[in-house]
Structures are given as structure tokens and as C-alpha cells.
């Protein structure tokens, strides 16, 4: 459909028959009109002719259309109405192209259109598949058969339209199913009921090695390798002859003579009456699996032979743990014959105090598991056992297979050795014992901890003295005092700069004690070595952080700012030694600047950025005095100055900046992504939130910050705070929150600002109890005394 093809003789015998019937009917009508003319009667009009034709063709399910030489529709039966969705009265007189727009497109052959319009070519019984269009716009495929006739002096054309939608859908479904079978990864063969091959797909051709033409007409027996069990073939034929499905594994031979194995399903195919007409065979290639199984069986047999020669006990157990096979080596190890072992459960041979733990260990693959058995004569035998489960296709355990070898003597020796060395080897400090009776005091023992600390192996330390740990920064004065103490038979302790293998330095907490014999002569020295590098580094870092904390806190206001117009106090509590919270307040001509900020992070880097922020802020606010920029402009300048440093360190800063004009009583403020400020009016019972639009500092360049103003009166309280206040949590993971902060302001509103920030901080600590602070905490309170007009 939609192809560039000429009209061809109609493929539909039904369409041709309908055209013939229509022509005969038209002829009959014409004869009746002729007789009427001869009798002097008035012939039938076109309307009467239509009525006659409707009586004949409305019972026809196909669409019957009568078209004049101009291409106008003159007759439209009920089948055409159902097919195209038009009523006959609304379609009459319309051009045929309203139903088949494709006939009026240059991409199609135009002989039919010319035939309709000019009658130049006389083509009877023309038909082809075309796309038609319904009234609702839907496109449907039809087969159009065309013929011509005459009604009186008028030349007419008959079109028979048959709906192809169902046929095309069925063809597409068959094509899809055929493609799926042909492209299936499994080999598919279809034979008739006599066993003659009628179809094979591409996978079957690839699996068998035969060309499809070589297989057609043959019997599948040509593929048999001849190694299959005869009973299997008897069961196969009995099943398919009885009309049942058969499943099993078969061995066939390819065209080149090589064998292949397949998991095969044979299913009978039946016709509508239930009679078997064909057999469908589907094969899944399992050749690789079979070859692996054969190789595994051969490998297992070879392993059994070797194990028998080495004296190892090979065994197999069923899923319940009962032996189904035992090699003869069990006699040498446990004194039982293989026949005595088979049928016993492995737990019957165990003499462990905790058999349940032994059983739990055997619920999964295991390696070098030590088992404790009782020999047939009663003594204890230790074996080292390894085993693994073998699974079926459904994942169930079919059996266990494993091997044991006798380690009784080895274990006795290892237990004695382990008992002697356990104490030394379990120590976390390095231990060395050197012989004081040999020149050079060589080490005769070192524990594993000393090897881990120094990086030297046991072989590198035995026979040498721990003097190999000294280096260029080892304190010589300490070594002299140590030598003097040892010569007097005294213990000595010191912390020395020592060096690992490779030259890396570390701090070594060294303790040496002499060991004397019965006569008092020193025979050995026992040394203990402890790596205290991280501890010293932590102590040094702690001291550095304390210094940094002291410097950071010294940059914050130390005392309450007391002015005629207002009083301001603040507090900052870092979550760690140093943090990124910052607050400040200072008088600048007739204004009081109050600011609070939070630098991302809780480390020295955040503290450094806080210091940089403070310097830039002071420069911006003090440089211009009262004529300086407003809060929004100050935030803009700070963002431009700090952007590069914040961007490089992937940090950002939130800030709330206020300027209180003591002359007018107006508070001007701007916000860079910080928490909203709280304003508690002197006569109010709830706090107001102050906020303005603005991004955090460091997010992007050239940011505009909104600035707002509000009138303050005597007794008003302004509170600025960081996340650490409202996001402080207790052990139940509850937040302190805005509501608790507002309640605290209301409860202590009469207190001076310095007392108020102390009380709020105390309430935050009481709320958290023993739960540590996750973030730095900073609070600033300003109490307004009134404008100085």
C-alpha cells in the first residue's frame, strides 16, 4: 500500500463479480427505459435508478460506488457508508478523491484519474491496493476494483472497495511470529506427521552445520549420532505418538561429523479438528556444558587417583551429611574401612564439644576447616578438611564433596608453639630480646608488632641490634644516658626520633630492661618500642588549634557595645577548636553596624576565610563613614572581593548585615542567604521575622542584594543568629528551632543583652544535654534605647 504501482487486473474475483453484477443491473435498467421510450412512457430518472440499485446493493457488505465521467460520486451503498463513514446524501456529488486522496498525488500513477476524467483509456476490471480516507480522517487500506458501464447516454464507472485492515493485521502478525521464530537463539525444526522436515530456522542451520535445502524433505534421524540409549528413543516415540510433549537431552552429529548435545522439546501441532499435522522440535545447545561435565569427571577421577597415592581421605556426602563414598585413606587416618564409613553421618565421627557449630560451618563451602574425630581405637585425630556443595539445576544441593588430611602431629606442635608465643605476639607494642653475652647485642627474638612498626621483616631484625633504627635526628645525649643506665643494670625509658626501613622517621617511646641470671649476670635485654608519632602529632595539632582558636576569638568583640542609642552584645561557641561563625558590631559615625555570618566548614580554612571577611567588612564600612555604601551595596562589594577565594576553596558565606541610624531610628538591612533576623517589639508578645532577597557570598559574581528598612523604637530587641542555634539537636534528634529561640527571647526580654545571649546559650546547651553540637553557635542581641534626634 502506498507504493508506486499501476492498476493491474483485479486480484479479487469477488470485486470482478460485483462489477459484472452492477453492469448487468445497469443493463436491465437501460432496457426498461428503452421499452418505456418505445411505448412513449417517461424513462426512470437517475433518482429512481439509484433507488433501484440501493434495493439491490445495500445488502452487499463491500462498498459499491458509482462515479460519473467527471469523477463525481453518484451512487453510494450502505456498505460504502460503513466503510468510509459518510452518509450517501452528503457524499453524492463529491469527487472520488475525497475518499482516496492518494489518487490525486503525483507520486501515484495517474492513468485511473485520466480514465475517470476523460475516458481516454478503456480499462475494465482494474484493481489495486490503495490507501483510502474515512470521514474522521483515519486512513485505511482497501482493495479497489474498477469497471465501467452506461446509464442511458451517460458513461459511468463502478468502484468496489473491500476493507483490507483485518487481512493486513493478520499478515503482519504472521510476519512477526515468523521473524521471531527465525531469529530465535534456539534451534527450531518443524516436521510433518510422517517425520519429514518442512522448516528449520537459522539457529538450527548453524547448530547442525547443514544448509536448509539439505535438511528439507529429510527425516531428523539423519542427525542421530548413534550413542543414545535405545530406551530413550522408545520413550520419545511413545510420547509423540500418544500426542504428548517430550523433553530430554539428545546427542546428534553435525554435517562435519562432530558431536553436539541439545536439550530438546518436541511438541505435536494440531489442526482445528484436533488432529496432529506437524511436530515442533526446539533445541537448546548444551554442548559446552556437556564437554565441561566430561572434563570435570575426568579431572575428578585424576584427582582421586593422586589423592589415593598421597594418603588424603576423599569423601562424598548426601545433603543430609551421610557418606555415600569414602576412599581407602580413611583406614589409615581413622581406622575404619570405607564400607564402615558409608551410610554414617559425619557428626557420628566427630568428638567436638560443640557439634552444632560444626554443623553450621558445613552449611556453605569451606576450606582448611579443622575437624576433631575419634579414631576407631579411641584416641583423638585432627584433620584439615575442605568441602564444597554440588548444586542441581534448580539450585538445590545434590551432594557434598571434600577431602581431609591428618594434621594431628602438626597441630600438637603448633599448639605448643602458639602457647609459648601467644603473649608476645598479641602485644601491640614492639618487643625485641637481644643477647647481652654476644658482642653487638644481637636480637634473638622480635615480635610481629615490631616488624609492623619499623617496616623491617623478622629476618632483617634477627641477628642485628635495634641500633639500625637510629638516624640523623636521633638525640645522642639521650643515647648516652641510656647506655650509662644499662651499664648499671637499670631500666631506662625515653622518647627518641627513630627511623623505619626506607628512612621514614617516627617518634619511638623506648623502654629497655636488663635480665639477669641466677648469679646476677646480665644475659639479655628486653626492649619495648611504641610508635607515638600520631599521638605527638595530635598533641601538636591540638596546641596549634588552641592558638588558632585564641586568635579567632580575639577578633570578635570582647565587650558589650554601650551607646546612647543602643546596647549590643554577642557570643560565639565553635563546635570544634576553630570554626566559621562570625559576628561583629561597631559604631560608625551616627550608625551602629551589626553583622553575623557563617562560613561553610568547621576547620582552620573556615577560620581564615572568616578573618578575611572581617577585614574586608571593616574596610568597606569604615572607609566611607556615614556616606559609605548601604548594606545591600556592602554585600555586593564583599561578594566581588571574596568571590575568587571562595570559589577556589569551594566555600561560601551567609551573612545578615544591619545599619541602625541612631538619628532617624531606622534599621537598614540586607541578607546574603542567612537566617532571618528576629525583631521583638517592646510591647509585642511575638517575634517578627526580618528578611531580604540575596544569594550567599561566593555563589556567582555581580549579584544584587535587596535592601529593606524598618523603624525601631525604644525597648525593641533585634536578634541575629547562625544555624548552630536553631539546628542544635538533642539525643532524640529534635531541633532547638525558631520557636524555642523566640520563646527564650520573650522569657528573658528584660535582661541586658550580655545576660540575654548567655541565657539563650545556656538553654541551647541544656536542650542538647550530652549530645554534642554539630555546628558553631553564634548569637548577637541589640536592645534599642531610642533614636537620638
C-alpha positions in Angstrom: 0.0 0.0 0.0 1.2 3.4 -0.8 3.6 2.0 -3.4 4.1 3.4 -6.9 2.4 0.7 -8.9 0.0 0.9 -11.9 -3.5 -0.5 -11.8 -3.4 -4.2 -12.6 -6.2 -6.7 -13.4 -8.2 -7.2 -10.3 -6.9 -9.8 -7.9 -10.3 -10.0 -6.3 -12.7 -12.4 -8.0 -15.3 -11.0 -5.7 -14.7 -7.4 -7.0 -14.9 -8.5 -10.6 -18.1 -10.4 -9.9 -19.6 -7.3 -8.2 -18.7 -5.1 -11.2 -20.3 -7.6 -13.6 -23.5 -7.8 -11.5 -23.6 -4.0 -11.3 -23.2 -3.8 -15.1 -26.0 -6.3 -15.7 -28.3 -4.4 -13.3 -27.5 -1.2 -15.2 -28.2 -3.0 -18.5 -31.6 -4.2 -17.2 -32.5 -0.7 -16.1 -31.4 0.6 -19.5 -33.6 -2.0 -21.3 -36.5 -1.0 -19.1 -36.0 2.7 -20.1 -35.7 1.7 -23.8 -39.1 -0.1 -23.6 -40.7 2.9 -21.9 -39.4 5.2 -24.6 -40.9 2.9 -27.3 -44.2 2.9 -25.5 -44.0 6.6 -25.2 -43.6 6.4 -21.4 -41.3 8.5 -19.4 -38.0 6.7 -18.6 -36.7 6.3 -15.0 -34.8 9.3 -13.6 -31.4 9.0 -12.0 -33.0 9.2 -8.6 -35.3 6.3 -9.4 -32.3 4.4 -10.8 -30.4 5.0 -7.6 -33.4 3.7 -5.5 -33.5 0.5 -7.6 -29.7 0.0 -7.2 -29.9 0.6 -3.5 -32.5 -2.1 -3.2 -30.1 -4.5 -4.9 -26.7 -3.5 -3.5 -27.4 -2.2 0.1 -27.3 -5.9 1.2 -23.7 -6.2 -0.1 -21.1 -5.7 2.7 -18.5 -4.2 0.4 -18.5 -0.6 -0.6 -20.2 -0.1 -4.1 -19.6 3.4 -5.6 -20.9 4.8 -8.9 -18.8 7.6 -10.4 -19.6 9.8 -13.5 -17.0 10.9 -16.1 -16.1 14.0 -14.0 -15.1 11.9 -11.0 -18.3 12.8 -9.1 -19.9 10.2 -6.9 -23.5 9.3 -8.0 -24.2 6.2 -6.0 -23.1 5.1 -2.5 -24.4 1.9 -1.0 -24.7 1.1 2.8 -21.5 -0.9 2.7 -19.7 2.2 1.5 -21.3 4.3 4.2 -20.0 1.9 6.9 -16.6 1.7 5.3 -16.0 5.4 4.8 -18.2 7.0 7.4 -20.2 9.3 5.0 -23.9 9.3 4.5 -24.9 8.8 0.9 -26.8 12.1 0.8 -23.7 14.1 1.9 -21.2 12.3 -0.3 -23.3 12.4 -3.5 -21.8 14.8 -6.0 -18.3 14.9 -4.2 -15.2 14.0 -6.2 -13.9 10.5 -5.7 -10.6 12.0 -4.4 -12.4 12.9 -1.1 -12.3 9.2 -0.4 -8.9 8.4 -2.0 -6.7 11.5 -1.8 -3.7 9.4 -3.0 -5.2 9.2 -6.5 -4.7 13.0 -6.8 -1.0 12.9 -5.8 1.9 13.0 -8.3 3.6 10.1 -6.6 0.9 7.7 -7.9 0.1 6.5 -11.4 -2.4 8.9 -12.9 -3.9 6.5 -15.5 -7.0 5.9 -13.4 -7.6 9.6 -12.8 -7.3 10.3 -16.5 -9.6 7.3 -17.2 -12.3 8.8 -14.9 -12.0 12.4 -16.1 -11.6 12.0 -19.9 -12.4 8.3 -20.6 -9.4 8.2 -22.9 -8.4 4.7 -21.9 -10.8 1.9 -21.5 -9.6 -0.4 -18.8 -12.1 -2.8 -17.4 -11.6 -4.8 -14.2 -8.8 -2.5 -13.0 -7.9 -3.1 -9.3 -5.2 -2.4 -6.8 -4.5 -1.8 -3.1 -4.7 1.8 -2.2 -5.0 4.0 0.9 -8.5 5.4 1.5 -9.5 8.1 4.0 -12.6 8.0 6.2 -14.7 10.9 7.1 -13.0 11.1 10.6 -9.6 11.4 8.9 -8.5 7.8 9.6 -6.5 6.1 6.8 -7.4 2.5 6.0 -6.1 0.1 3.3 -8.7 -1.1 0.7 -8.6 -3.2 -2.5 -10.3 -1.1 -5.2 -11.8 -2.9 -8.3 -13.0 -0.6 -11.1 -15.1 -1.2 -14.2 -17.3 1.0 -16.5 -20.9 0.9 -17.6 -23.6 3.1 -19.1 -26.8 4.5 -17.8 -28.5 5.9 -20.8 -26.3 8.3 -22.6 -24.1 8.7 -19.5 -20.9 6.8 -19.1 -20.4 5.6 -15.5 -17.7 3.9 -13.6 -18.2 1.3 -10.9 -15.9 1.0 -7.9 -15.9 -1.9 -5.5 -14.0 -1.2 -2.2 -13.0 -4.1 0.1 -11.5 -3.4 3.6 -8.1 -5.0 3.9 -7.4 -3.9 7.5 -8.1 -7.3 9.1 -6.1 -9.2 6.4 -3.1 -6.8 6.7 -3.1 -7.1 10.5 -3.2 -10.9 10.2 -0.3 -10.8 7.7 1.7 -8.6 10.0 1.1 -10.9 12.9 2.2 -13.9 10.9 5.3 -12.0 9.7 6.2 -11.0 13.3 5.8 -14.6 14.5 7.8 -15.9 11.6 10.5 -13.4 12.2 10.6 -14.2 15.9 11.0 -17.9 15.2 13.6 -17.4 12.5 15.7 -15.1 14.8 15.3 -17.3 17.9 18.6 -18.2 19.5 17.2 -21.8 20.0 17.2 -24.2 17.0 13.6 -24.8 15.7 12.5 -27.6 13.4 9.1 -28.4 12.1 8.3 -31.9 10.5 5.0 -33.2 9.2 3.3 -36.1 10.9 5.3 -38.6 8.7 8.6 -37.1 10.2 9.6 -35.2 7.0 11.3 -31.9 7.7 9.4 -28.9 6.3 11.1 -26.0 8.1 14.3 -25.1 10.0 15.3 -21.7 11.3 18.7 -20.1 11.1 19.8 -21.3 14.5 19.1 -24.9 13.5 21.2 -24.5 10.4 24.1 -23.1 12.4 23.8 -25.8 15.1 23.6 -28.8 12.6 26.0 -27.4 10.0 23.6 -28.4 7.2 22.2 -25.9 4.7 18.4 -25.5 5.0 17.9 -27.0 1.5 19.9 -30.1 2.6 17.5 -30.7 5.5 14.2 -30.1 3.8 12.4 -33.3 2.9 14.8 -35.4 5.2 14.0 -37.3 8.4 15.6 -35.9 11.6 17.1 -39.4 12.1 19.8 -38.3 9.7 21.3 -36.2 12.6 21.5 -39.0 15.2 25.0 -39.8 16.5 24.1 -43.4 17.4 25.2 -43.1 21.0 21.9 -42.5 22.6 20.2 -45.0 24.9 17.6 -47.1 22.9 15.2 -46.8 25.8 15.3 -43.0 25.5 14.2 -43.2 21.8 11.5 -45.6 22.7 10.2 -43.2 25.3 10.5 -40.3 22.8 8.4 -42.0 20.1 5.8 -43.3 22.6 5.2 -39.8 23.8 4.9 -38.1 20.5 2.7 -40.9 19.0 0.4 -40.6 22.0 0.2 -36.8 21.3 2.2 -35.8 24.4 5.1 -33.4 24.7 8.6 -34.9 25.2 11.6 -33.3 26.8 15.1 -34.6 27.2 18.7 -34.4 26.2 19.9 -35.8 22.9 23.2 -36.3 21.2 23.3 -35.6 17.4 26.1 -35.3 14.8 26.8 -32.2 12.7 27.4 -32.3 9.0 31.2 -32.3 9.6 30.9 -35.3 11.9 31.4 -33.6 15.2 29.0 -34.4 18.0 26.7 -31.9 19.7 24.3 -32.1 22.6 21.0 -30.4 22.9 18.2 -30.0 25.4 15.2 -30.8 23.2 11.4 -30.3 23.4 9.1 -32.0 20.9 5.5 -30.8 20.8 2.7 -32.0 18.5 0.8 -29.4 16.5 -2.9 -29.9 15.9 -5.4 -28.5 13.3 -8.8 -27.1 14.1 -10.2 -30.7 14.5 -7.6 -31.7 17.0 -5.7 -33.9 14.5 -1.9 -33.9 14.7 -0.5 -32.4 11.5 3.1 -31.5 12.4 5.7 -31.8 15.1 7.6 -28.8 16.5 11.1 -29.5 17.9 13.0 -26.8 19.8 16.7 -27.5 20.7 18.9 -25.6 23.1 22.6 -26.2 22.5 24.3 -27.6 25.7 27.4 -28.9 24.0 29.7 -26.6 26.0 28.1 -27.7 29.3 28.4 -31.4 28.4 32.1 -31.0 27.5 32.7 -29.2 30.8 30.9 -32.0 32.6 33.1 -34.6 30.9 36.2 -32.7 31.6 35.2 -32.3 35.2 34.5 -36.0 35.6 37.9 -36.8 34.1 39.6 -34.2 36.4 37.8 -35.7 39.4 39.0 -39.2 38.6 42.5 -38.0 38.1 42.4 -36.1 41.4 41.1 -39.3 43.2 44.0 -41.3 41.9 46.5 -38.7 43.1 44.8 -38.3 46.4 44.9 -42.1 47.0 48.6 -42.0 46.4 49.2 -39.1 48.8 47.1 -40.6 51.6 44.3 -38.0 51.7 40.8 -39.0 52.5 38.3 -38.3 49.8 34.6 -38.5 50.5 31.2 -37.6 49.3 28.1 -36.9 51.4 24.3 -36.6 50.6 22.5 -33.3 51.5 21.8 -34.8 55.0 25.6 -35.2 55.7 25.7 -39.0 55.3 28.7 -40.5 53.5 28.0 -42.0 50.1 31.6 -42.6 49.2 34.9 -42.9 51.1 38.4 -43.5 49.8 40.7 -46.2 51.4 42.8 -43.5 53.1 40.2 -43.3 55.8 41.5 -46.6 57.2 45.0 -45.0 57.8 43.5 -41.8 59.3 40.6 -43.1 61.4 41.0 -46.9 61.4 37.6 -47.5 59.7 37.2 -49.3 56.4 35.4 -47.4 53.6 32.5 -49.8 54.0 32.1 -48.9 57.7 32.1 -45.2 56.8 29.5 -45.2 54.0 26.0 -44.6 55.5 27.3 -42.8 58.6 26.6 -39.1 59.3 29.8 -37.1 59.7 28.5 -35.9 63.1 28.7 -39.5 64.3 32.5 -39.5 63.8 33.1 -36.0 65.4 34.1 -35.6 69.1 33.9 -31.8 69.2 32.3 -30.3 72.3 30.0 -28.2 70.1 28.6 -30.2 67.3 26.1 -27.5 66.4 28.9 -25.2 65.4 30.5 -27.9 63.3 27.1 -28.4 61.5 26.7 -24.6 60.9 30.2 -24.5 59.3 29.1 -27.1 56.8 26.2 -25.2 55.5 28.4 -23.4 52.9 31.7 -24.1 51.1 34.6 -24.3 53.5 38.4 -24.5 53.2 41.0 -25.9 55.7 38.5 -26.4 58.4 40.0 -28.3 61.4 37.9 -31.3 62.5 38.3 -33.3 65.6 37.5 -37.0 65.1 37.7 -40.0 67.4 39.8 -42.9 66.0 38.4 -46.4 66.0 40.7 -47.3 68.8 39.6 -44.2 70.9 42.3 -41.6 70.5 41.7 -38.1 69.1 42.6 -37.3 65.4 42.7 -33.8 64.0 42.1 -33.3 60.3 42.1 -30.3 58.0 39.0 -30.5 55.8 37.8 -28.7 52.7 34.5 -29.3 51.1 32.0 -27.8 48.6 28.4 -28.4 47.6 27.3 -29.5 44.2 24.0 -28.0 43.0 21.3 -29.1 40.7 19.6 -27.1 38.0 17.1 -25.6 40.5 19.7 -24.6 42.9 19.2 -27.4 45.3 22.2 -29.2 46.9 22.7 -32.6 45.3 25.7 -33.7 47.4 28.9 -32.6 49.2 32.4 -33.5 48.0 35.6 -32.9 50.0 39.0 -34.1 51.3 40.6 -34.5 54.7 44.2 -34.9 55.6 45.7 -35.8 59.0 47.2 -32.9 60.9 47.4 -34.5 64.4 51.1 -34.2 64.8 51.4 -30.8 63.2 48.6 -29.5 65.4 50.3 -30.7 68.6 53.5 -28.9 67.6 51.6 -25.8 66.6 49.7 -25.7 69.9 52.8 -25.8 71.9 54.5 -23.1 69.8 51.4 -21.0 69.9 51.1 -21.2 73.6 54.7 -20.0 74.1 54.5 -17.1 71.7 50.9 -16.0 72.1 51.6 -13.5 74.8 54.4 -11.8 72.9 52.6 -11.8 69.5 49.4 -10.4 70.9 51.1 -7.3 72.2 50.5 -4.1 70.3 54.0 -2.7 71.2 57.1 -3.9 69.5 59.2 -6.3 71.6 62.9 -7.3 70.9 65.1 -9.6 73.0 68.9 -9.2 72.5 71.7 -11.4 73.8 73.9 -9.4 76.2 76.6 -12.2 76.2 77.4 -11.7 72.5 79.3 -8.7 71.1 77.0 -6.3 69.3 74.0 -7.4 71.4 72.2 -9.2 68.5 68.4 -9.7 68.6 67.4 -13.3 69.2 63.6 -12.6 69.1 61.3 -9.9 67.7 57.5 -9.9 67.8 55.3 -9.1 64.8 54.4 -5.7 66.2 58.0 -4.5 66.0 58.0 -5.5 62.3 54.8 -3.6 61.7 56.2 -0.5 63.5 59.6 -0.4 61.9 58.9 -1.9 58.4 61.7 -4.4 58.8 61.0 -8.1 58.4 61.8 -10.7 61.1 64.7 -11.9 59.1 66.1 -8.4 58.8 65.9 -7.8 62.6 67.1 -11.2 63.9 70.9 -11.2 64.4 71.1 -7.4 64.3 70.7 -4.8 67.0 67.9 -2.2 67.1 70.6 0.4 66.6 69.6 0.2 62.9 66.6 2.3 63.9 68.8 5.3 64.7 69.2 8.2 62.3 70.5 11.8 61.8 67.9 13.3 64.3 68.3 10.7 67.0 69.3 12.5 70.2 72.8 11.5 71.1 72.6 12.8 74.7 69.6 10.5 75.3 71.6 7.5 74.0 74.5 8.3 76.3 72.2 8.4 79.3 70.5 5.1 78.2 74.0 3.4 77.9 75.0 4.6 81.3 71.8 3.3 82.9 72.1 -0.1 81.3 75.7 -0.5 82.4 74.5 -0.1 86.0 71.7 -2.7 85.4 69.0 -0.1 85.5 65.8 0.2 83.4 65.6 3.1 81.0 62.8 4.9 79.3 62.9 7.7 76.7 61.2 9.0 73.5 63.6 9.1 70.6 63.5 10.1 67.0 63.8 6.7 65.2 63.7 5.6 61.5 61.8 2.9 59.8 63.1 0.7 57.0 63.4 3.1 54.0 64.3 6.1 56.1 60.9 7.4 57.2 61.2 9.0 60.7 58.8 8.2 63.7 58.7 9.0 67.4 59.7 5.9 69.3 58.7 5.5 73.0 61.5 3.2 74.1 61.8 1.1 77.3 64.8 -1.2 78.0 65.1 -3.5 80.9 68.1 -5.8 81.7 67.5 -9.6 82.5 70.0 -11.3 84.9 70.6 -14.9 85.6 70.8 -16.7 89.0 74.3 -15.3 89.6 73.2 -11.7 88.8 75.0 -11.5 85.5 73.0 -9.7 82.8 72.3 -12.2 80.0 69.6 -10.4 77.9 68.0 -7.0 77.4 64.2 -6.7 76.7 63.2 -3.7 74.7 59.7 -2.4 74.0 59.1 0.0 71.2 55.9 2.1 70.8 55.1 4.3 67.8 53.8 7.6 69.4 54.1 9.7 66.2 50.4 10.2 65.8 50.0 11.0 69.5 52.7 13.6 69.4 51.2 15.0 66.1 47.8 15.1 67.7 49.2 16.9 70.7 51.0 19.4 68.4 47.8 19.9 66.3 45.8 20.4 69.5 48.2 23.1 70.6 48.1 24.8 67.2 44.3 24.7 67.2 44.2 26.2 70.6 46.4 29.0 69.4 44.1 29.4 66.3 41.0 29.4 68.5 42.5 32.1 70.7 43.3 34.2 67.7 39.9 33.8 66.2 38.0 34.6 69.3 40.3 37.6 69.9 38.9 39.1 66.6 35.4 39.1 67.9 34.0 41.9 70.0 35.1 41.3 73.7 32.7 43.5 75.5 29.2 44.9 75.2 28.8 48.0 73.0 27.0 50.5 75.1 25.9 53.7 73.3 23.2 56.3 73.9 21.1 54.8 71.1 21.5 51.1 71.7 23.4 48.3 73.5 24.8 45.3 71.6 26.3 42.0 72.9 27.2 38.7 71.3 28.7 35.3 71.9 30.3 32.6 69.6 30.9 29.0 70.5 32.8 26.9 67.9 31.7 23.3 67.6 35.4 22.3 67.3 38.6 24.2 68.1 38.0 26.7 65.3 35.0 27.4 63.1 33.5 29.7 60.6 30.8 31.6 62.6 31.5 35.4 62.9 29.7 38.3 64.4 30.7 41.9 64.9 29.2 45.3 65.9 30.8 48.7 66.0 29.8 52.4 65.9 30.5 54.2 62.6 29.7 57.9 62.8 26.0 58.1 63.5 25.3 54.4 62.6 25.7 51.2 64.5 26.7 48.3 62.3 25.7 44.8 63.5 26.6 41.8 61.4 26.5 38.0 61.7 27.9 35.5 59.2 28.6 31.8 58.8 31.5 30.4 56.7 30.9 26.9 55.4 33.1 24.4 57.3 34.4 23.9 60.8 38.2 24.0 60.3 41.2 26.3 60.1 40.2 27.1 56.5 36.9 28.4 57.6 38.5 30.5 60.3 40.9 32.0 57.8 38.0 32.9 55.5 36.2 34.4 58.5 39.3 36.6 59.2 39.4 37.7 55.6 35.7 38.5 55.7 36.2 40.6 58.8 39.0 42.7 57.3 37.0 43.3 54.1 33.9 44.3 56.0 35.7 46.7 58.3 37.4 48.3 55.3 34.0 48.7 53.4 32.1 50.1 56.4 34.8 52.4 57.8 36.4 53.7 54.7 33.4 55.9 53.7 32.0 56.8 57.1 28.3 57.9 57.0 28.5 58.5 53.3 29.6 54.9 52.7 27.5 52.3 50.9 24.2 50.9 52.3 24.0 47.2 53.5 23.0 45.9 50.0 25.9 47.7 48.3 28.3 46.5 51.0 27.2 42.8 50.4 27.7 43.4 46.7 31.3 44.7 47.2 32.1 41.9 49.7 30.9 39.3 47.1 33.1 40.8 44.4 36.2 41.0 46.7 35.8 37.4 48.2 34.5 35.6 45.1 37.9 34.3 43.8 39.0 32.9 47.3 35.6 31.3 48.0 35.4 29.8 44.5 39.0 28.3 44.8 38.2 26.7 48.2 34.6 25.6 47.1 33.3 27.6 50.1 30.5 30.1 50.6 29.4 32.6 53.3 26.0 33.6 54.5 25.6 37.0 56.1 23.0 39.3 57.7 24.1 42.9 57.7 22.3 45.8 59.5 22.9 49.5 59.9 21.0 51.3 62.6 20.7 55.0 62.1 20.7 56.5 65.6 19.5 59.8 64.2 16.3 58.5 62.5 15.7 55.3 64.3 15.7 53.4 61.0 17.2 50.0 60.7 18.6 49.3 57.2 19.3 45.6 56.5 20.3 43.2 53.7 20.6 39.4 53.7 23.0 37.1 51.8 21.3 33.7 52.2 21.5 33.8 56.1 18.8 33.0 58.7 16.1 35.6 59.1 16.6 38.1 61.9 14.1 38.2 64.8 12.6 41.6 66.0 10.8 41.7 69.3 8.9 44.9 69.8 8.9 46.3 73.3 5.1 45.9 73.6 4.7 42.7 71.5 4.2 39.1 72.6 5.7 37.5 69.5 8.7 38.0 67.3 8.7 39.4 63.8 11.0 37.9 61.0 13.2 40.2 59.0 14.4 39.0 55.6 15.6 40.3 52.3 16.4 38.6 49.0 20.0 37.7 48.2 22.3 34.8 47.3 25.1 33.5 49.5 28.5 35.2 49.0 30.7 33.3 46.6 27.9 31.7 44.5 28.4 34.0 41.5 29.7 37.4 40.5 27.8 40.7 40.1 24.9 39.8 42.5 22.3 42.4 43.5 21.2 42.3 47.2 17.8 43.6 48.2 17.8 46.2 51.0 15.0 46.9 53.4 14.3 49.4 56.3 12.2 49.3 59.4 11.6 51.8 62.2 12.8 50.8 65.6 11.6 52.2 69.0 13.0 52.2 72.5 12.9 48.8 74.1 12.9 46.8 70.8 15.2 43.8 70.7 17.0 42.6 67.5 18.4 39.1 67.5 20.8 37.7 64.9 21.9 34.0 65.0 23.6 31.2 63.0 22.4 27.8 62.0 24.1 26.2 65.0 21.4 27.8 67.4 18.2 26.6 65.7 19.7 23.3 64.4 21.2 22.2 67.7 19.8 18.7 68.4 19.2 16.5 71.4 19.5 12.8 71.8 16.1 12.3 70.2 17.3 14.2 67.1 14.9 17.1 67.8 16.0 20.6 66.7 16.1 23.6 69.1 14.3 25.5 66.4 12.9 29.1 65.8 10.0 28.6 68.3 12.3 27.8 71.2 14.6 30.7 70.3 11.6 33.1 70.1 10.3 31.8 73.5 13.7 32.4 75.1 13.8 36.0 73.8 10.3 36.6 75.3 11.2 35.0 78.6 14.3 37.0 79.1 13.5 40.2 77.3 14.1 42.3 80.4 17.7 41.1 80.7 20.6 43.2 79.4 21.9 42.0 76.0 25.0 40.4 77.6 22.9 38.4 80.0 20.3 37.6 77.3 22.9 35.9 75.0 24.3 34.0 77.9 20.8 32.7 78.9 20.0 31.7 75.4 23.3 29.8 75.0 22.6 28.1 78.4 19.1 27.0 77.2 20.7 25.6 74.0 23.2 23.6 76.0 20.5 22.3 78.4 18.4 21.2 75.4 21.3 19.3 73.8 22.3 17.8 77.2 25.1 15.3 76.5 24.6 15.3 72.7 27.5 17.2 71.1 27.0 20.4 69.0 27.2 19.7 65.2 27.7 23.3 64.2 29.2 26.5 65.5 26.8 28.7 67.6 26.8 32.5 67.4 24.1 35.0 68.8 24.0 38.8 68.7 21.4 40.8 70.6 20.8 44.6 70.1 18.5 46.5 72.5 17.3 49.9 71.2 17.2 52.8 73.6 15.7 55.1 71.1 16.7 57.5 68.3 18.9 60.4 69.1 17.0 63.2 67.3 
